[in-house]
Amino acid sequence: MQTFLRELWELAKPPIAAVNGAAVGPGARLALACDFVLVSDASRFIWAFTKWGLVADAGGGYLLPRLVGLPKAKALVMLGESIKGADAVVEGLAYRHVADAEQLDAQADALAVRLAAGPTRSLGLSKRLLNAAFETDLGDSLELEGHFQALATTSPDLLEGMAAFRDRRDAEFTGE
């Protein structure tokens, strides 16, 4: 599980989770390792470590504080609190709440299409930069940003994005 979570977190493509029910244990952490989490009213993130005498696992000790902040992460893990539906967006666990659960998969699919049509190379570089934000200081972050920006400027997607902006049209990125 740890290997899979790390690969998901570091994946150059942005994974999307659509949670429509209980997300418990490693299943909850799988969702948290995704870049975009969509939830419905039926969604519920549950941390039951304290009820079983276990510690946070499957990346929960790393991901949870980064998403909800340290005080809330401690409450979720140590008190066994849960977060439901739209509150997952408010608390920082999810990107979007979809009131109509029947539309959850359709909205996740639409988001995937939107991301796939974007400049996927620069999206992957931006993801790496953002994921490193809590492990670096400002100077190192700026250096990494400059390196990634230099890589992005070698992509044909940059020329297409600039031409589309100039021509006032939607860009047709290739991901190169």
Disulfide bonds with the S-S distance in Angstrom:
none
